[in-house]
């Protein structure tokens, strides 16, 4: 999810990327740190509209750390959260 840019060259590059690969979701707000609420709400709206049957949604920003191990644990055992965080996991392959 990305907002709009006032810099014409950046916006043109985003448009070109989107046309070539179809891998950008852009919403109508100015992309800045102070507009993260708009980014979050736009992302939720997009997911609800285009992925209505998904079991899980995950919002991650560029300054987040995501523990793959904990995400896989949650997906496999969603009702056990947060108890499984107390036990170390020796083999991540057991979650796949």
Secondary structure, 3 states (H helix, E strand, C coil): CEEECCCHHHHHHHHHHHHHHCCCCEEEEECCHHHHHHHHHHHHHHHHHHCCCCCCCCCCCCCCCCCHHHHHHHHHCHHHCCHHHHCCCCCHHHHC
